[in-house]
Amino acid sequence: MKTLFKLVLASVSIITIFSSCSNINTEAIETENSFDSLKSTNFKVDAFWPKQLPNSWILGEVPGLSIDKHDHIWILQRPNSLDGRELGASSGEKDCCAPAPSVIEFDTEGNLVNAWNIFESEGSADPDQLWAGKEHGIYIDADDFVWIADAKGHTVLKLTKEGKQLLQIGKSGQTNGSNDTLLLGGPADVAVDIEANEVFVADGYVNRRVIVFDSETGAYKRHWGAYGEAPHDNELPLRSAGDEPIHSFRTAVHAVTISNEGNVYVADRSNNRIQVFKKDGTFVRETFIANDGGSGSIWDIEFSRDPAQSYVYVPDGANMKVWVLDHKTLEVINSFGFGGRNSGQFGWVHSLVVDSKGTIYTSEVNPGKRVQKFLPVSEDELSN
């Protein structure tokens, strides 16, 4: 009887030990294989986003993209980039199509939330223009104000979410070089530091600088060029592979964004480089991506949504893909997308934002004229 009891007790002990070991191993495996969507380097397209627009609306070129604190995606598109073939409904000759308003707000499911026009949108594309319409960059700040960069009119506008203008920086149609403190020169993008009440402008298509203003009053604060030096407007040498980096931004200073660590990241598009600064303009570091020899590889800059912002996402319209960089080293570790017209492929991919779940949204100018949604996936999901 004692022997039987000992055998039963020993069996129970072995089972308990085995069960505990199994639980430990399972937890280790689960931890090792867990997927964090906020730190993804792989993505697959959601081909059904956004939903069809009402009123026979169609998008033109979409240069601007932003996301607000409610996870709503805002686009800035160019109605004037649509040609006569695309505007049949406007003349009453066809069912399709009519130009959508220049500012459109979507939720993450692709439903239209709000839409309004910011600039005059009559007429159609002029093939002799670099681009049609004044729309370029859009940014929604933490207080839900809408900022628009008007690269052709040389102004930055601050508006309510309903489109009421509150502030204008710069004077329409006027520019005076990269060291003028009142006038802008082709502003392409903005970023707002709410705590400091400052707006940073990538200024941009005519000038070669970052310039900072008070976001409440529009008063000038400071500006700088490449490497934190004073900008200039002198003629620049032609760019060739292997050349030493020049101490000037080129056209265009295309995007600006502020990281959680408080640094300012600037897209020096035609120099194929990202330059990083402190908020006072002190140069920190730089990296180069894909010497394309043409229109440049750095079109926008965004970060993954984990607290450390582990990855940097860089849309590249010239090479028609999105680069994924390690934030610590600024080295390329992956890319997604390829040139083409199918879902998940790109034309001139222009802007990119990331929502709170790690989902990426992209916008395209010619030839795509669209926005796309990319879901974060693990490597296993990507291969299936």
Residue pairs with C-beta under 8 A, 6 or more apart in sequence:
35 378
36 306
36 358
37 357
37 358
37 359
37 376
38 304
38 305
38 306
38 357
38 358
38 376
39 304
39 306
39 310
39 311
39 358
40 304
40 311
40 358
40 376
40 377
40 378
41 311
41 324
41 333
41 334
42 334
42 336
42 376
42 377
42 378
42 379
42 381
42 382
43 336
43 360
43 374
43 375
43 376
43 377
44 344
44 374
44 375
44 377
44 381
44 382
45 343
45 344
45 372
45 373
45 374
45 375
46 372
46 373
46 374
46 375
47 343
47 344
48 110
49 109
49 110
49 371
49 372
49 373
50 106
50 110
50 111
50 112
50 371
50 373
51 109
51 110
51 111
51 112
53 59
53 100
53 104
53 112
54 112
55 98
56 89
56 95
56 96
56 97
56 98
57 97
57 98
57 99
57 100
57 101
58 82
58 86
58 96
58 97
58 98
58 99
58 100
59 75
59 77
59 100
59 369
59 370
59 371
60 77
60 78
60 79
60 80
60 81
60 82
60 86
60 99
60 100
60 132
60 133
60 369
61 77
61 78
61 81
61 131
61 132
61 133
61 364
61 365
61 366
61 369
62 75
62 76
62 77
62 78
62 350
62 351
62 363
62 364
62 365
62 369
62 370
62 371
63 76
63 77
63 78
63 131
63 135
63 136
63 137
63 350
63 351
63 363
63 365
64 74
64 75
64 76
64 77
64 135
64 136
64 137
64 138
64 148
64 149
64 351
64 363
65 73
65 74
65 75
65 76
65 138
65 300
65 350
65 351
65 352
65 353
65 361
65 362
65 363
65 371
66 73
66 74
66 138
66 139
66 140
66 353
67 73
67 74
67 140
67 353
67 354
67 355
67 361
68 74
68 140
68 144
69 140
69 142
69 144
71 107
71 108
71 355
71 356
71 357
72 105
72 106
72 107
72 108
72 113
72 140
73 105
73 106
73 107
73 108
73 353
73 355
73 361
73 371
74 103
74 104
74 105
74 106
74 138
74 140
74 146
75 103
75 104
75 106
75 138
75 363
75 371
76 102
76 103
76 118
76 135
76 136
76 137
76 138
76 148
77 100
77 102
77 104
77 135
78 102
78 131
78 132
78 133
78 135
78 365
79 99
79 100
79 101
79 102
79 117
79 121
79 133
80 99
80 121
80 122
80 123
80 124
80 125
80 126
80 132
80 133
81 125
81 131
81 132
81 133
81 365
81 366
81 369
82 97
82 99
82 124
82 125
83 124
83 125
84 124
86 96
86 97
87 97
87 98
87 99
87 124
88 94
88 95
88 96
88 97
89 95
89 96
89 97
89 98
90 97
90 98
90 99
99 121
100 115
101 115
101 116
101 117
101 121
102 116
102 117
102 118
102 119
102 121
102 133
102 135
103 115
103 116
103 117
103 118
103 138
103 146
103 148
103 163
104 112
104 114
104 115
105 112
105 113
105 114
105 115
105 161
106 112
106 113
107 113
108 355
108 357
108 359
110 373
114 161
114 162
116 162
116 163
117 163
118 135
118 148
118 157
118 159
118 163
119 133
119 134
119 135
119 150
121 133
124 132
125 132
126 132
131 365
133 152
134 150
134 151
134 152
134 153
135 148
135 150
136 149
136 150
136 151
136 152
136 187
136 188
136 189
136 205
137 147
137 148
137 149
137 151
137 187
137 188
137 189
137 190
137 202
137 255
137 351
138 146
138 147
138 148
138 149
139 146
139 147
139 149
139 189
139 190
139 191
139 192
140 146
140 147
140 161
141 147
141 192
141 194
141 215
142 192
142 194
143 194
144 161
145 158
145 159
145 160
145 161
145 166
145 192
146 158
146 159
146 160
146 161
146 163
147 156
147 157
147 158
147 159
147 190
147 192
147 199
148 156
148 157
148 159
149 156
149 187
149 188
149 189
149 190
149 201
149 202
149 204
150 156
150 157
150 172
150 187
151 186
151 187
151 188
151 204
151 205
152 186
153 172
153 173
154 170
154 171
154 172
154 173
154 174
154 175
154 183
154 184
154 185
154 186
154 187
154 206
155 168
155 169
155 170
155 171
155 172
155 184
155 187
156 168
156 169
156 170
156 184
156 187
156 190
156 199
156 201
157 165
157 167
157 168
157 169
158 165
158 166
158 167
158 168
158 169
158 199
158 215
159 165
159 166
160 166
167 216
167 217
167 218
168 218
169 184
169 199
169 201
169 213
169 218
170 182
170 183
170 184
170 187
171 182
171 183
174 183
175 183
175 184
175 185
175 186
175 206
175 207
176 182
176 183
176 185
177 185
177 207
177 233
178 185
178 203
178 207
178 208
178 209
178 223
178 225
178 231
178 232
178 233
179 223
179 230
179 231
179 232
181 211
181 220
181 223
182 220
184 201
184 203
184 204
184 207
184 211
185 203
185 204
185 205
185 206
185 207
186 203
186 204
186 205
186 206
186 207
186 251
186 252
187 201
187 202
187 203
187 204
187 205
188 202
188 203
188 204
188 205
188 252
188 253
188 254
188 255
189 201
189 202
189 204
189 254
189 255
189 256
189 267
189 300
190 199
190 200
190 201
190 202
190 256
191 199
191 200
191 256
191 257
191 258
191 264
192 198
192 199
192 200
192 215
193 199
193 200
193 215
193 258
193 279
194 215
196 279
197 214
197 215
197 216
198 212
198 213
198 214
198 215
198 221
198 279
199 212
199 213
199 214
199 215
200 210
200 211
200 212
200 256
200 258
200 264
201 210
201 211
201 212
201 213
201 256
202 210
202 252
202 253
202 254
202 255
202 256
202 266
202 267
203 209
203 210
203 211
203 223
203 253
204 252
204 253
204 254
205 251
205 252
206 251
207 231
207 233
207 253
208 225
208 226
208 231
208 232
208 233
208 248
208 249
208 250
208 251
208 253
209 223
209 224
209 225
209 231
209 249
209 253
210 223
210 224
210 225
210 253
210 256
210 264
210 266
210 277
210 281
211 220
211 222
211 223
212 220
212 221
212 222
212 223
213 219
213 220
213 221
214 221
222 280
222 281
223 231
223 281
224 230
224 231
224 277
224 281
225 231
225 232
225 247
225 248
225 249
226 246
226 247
226 248
226 249
226 268
226 271
226 275
227 247
227 275
227 283
228 277
228 281
228 282
228 283
229 247
231 248
231 249
232 248
234 248
236 246
236 248
236 250
237 243
237 246
239 246
239 250
239 270
239 271
239 293
241 291
241 293
245 271
245 273
245 286
245 288
246 271
249 266
249 268
249 271
250 268
250 269
250 270
250 271
250 296
251 269
251 270
252 269
252 270
252 296
253 266
253 267
253 268
253 269
254 267
254 268
254 269
254 296
254 298
254 299
254 300
255 266
255 267
255 269
255 298
255 299
255 300
255 301
255 351
256 264
256 265
256 266
256 267
256 301
257 264
257 265
257 301
257 302
257 303
258 264
258 265
258 279
259 265
259 303
259 309
259 327
260 303
260 307
260 308
260 309
261 309
262 278
262 279
263 276
263 277
263 278
263 279
263 284
264 276
264 277
264 278
264 279
265 274
265 275
265 276
265 301
265 312
266 274
266 275
266 276
266 277
266 301
267 274
267 298
267 299
267 300
267 301
267 314
268 274
268 275
268 296
268 298
269 295
269 296
269 297
269 298
269 299
270 295
270 296
271 288
271 296
272 288
272 289
272 290
272 291
272 292
272 296
272 297
272 298
273 286
273 287
273 288
273 289
273 298
274 286
274 287
274 289
274 298
274 301
274 312
274 314
274 330
275 283
275 285
275 286
276 283
276 284
276 285
276 286
277 283
277 284
278 284
285 330
287 325
287 330
287 331
289 297
289 298
289 314
289 316
289 323
289 325
289 332
290 297
290 316
290 318
290 319
290 323
291 297
292 316
292 318
292 319
294 318
295 317
295 318
296 318
297 314
297 316
297 318
297 319
297 323
298 314
298 316
299 314
299 315
299 316
299 317
299 318
299 349
299 350
299 351
300 314
300 315
300 350
300 351
300 352
301 312
301 313
301 314
302 312
302 313
302 352
302 353
302 354
303 309
303 311
303 312
303 313
303 327
303 354
304 310
304 311
304 312
304 313
304 327
304 354
304 358
305 354
305 355
305 356
305 357
305 358
308 327
309 327
310 326
310 327
311 324
311 325
311 326
311 327
311 333
312 324
312 325
312 326
312 327
312 330
313 322
313 323
313 324
313 325
313 352
313 354
313 360
314 322
314 323
314 324
314 325
314 352
315 322
315 323
315 346
315 349
315 350
315 351
315 352
315 362
316 322
316 323
316 349
317 346
317 347
317 348
317 349
317 350
317 364
317 365
318 348
319 339
320 337
320 338
320 339
320 340
320 345
320 346
320 347
320 348
320 349
321 335
321 336
321 337
321 338
321 339
321 346
321 349
322 335
322 336
322 337
322 346
322 349
322 352
322 360
322 362
323 332
323 334
323 335
324 332
324 333
324 334
324 335
324 336
325 331
325 332
325 333
326 333
336 374
337 344
337 345
337 346
337 349
338 345
338 346
339 345
339 346
339 347
340 346
341 347
341 367
341 368
343 372
344 372
344 374
346 362
346 364
346 368
347 364
347 365
347 366
347 367
347 368
348 364
348 365
348 366
348 367
348 368
349 362
349 363
349 364
349 368
350 362
350 363
350 364
350 365
351 362
351 363
352 360
352 361
352 362
352 363
353 360
353 361
354 360
354 361
355 361
357 376
358 376
359 373
359 374
359 375
359 376
360 373
360 374
360 376
361 371
361 372
361 373
361 374
362 371
362 372
362 374
363 370
363 371
364 370
364 371
364 372
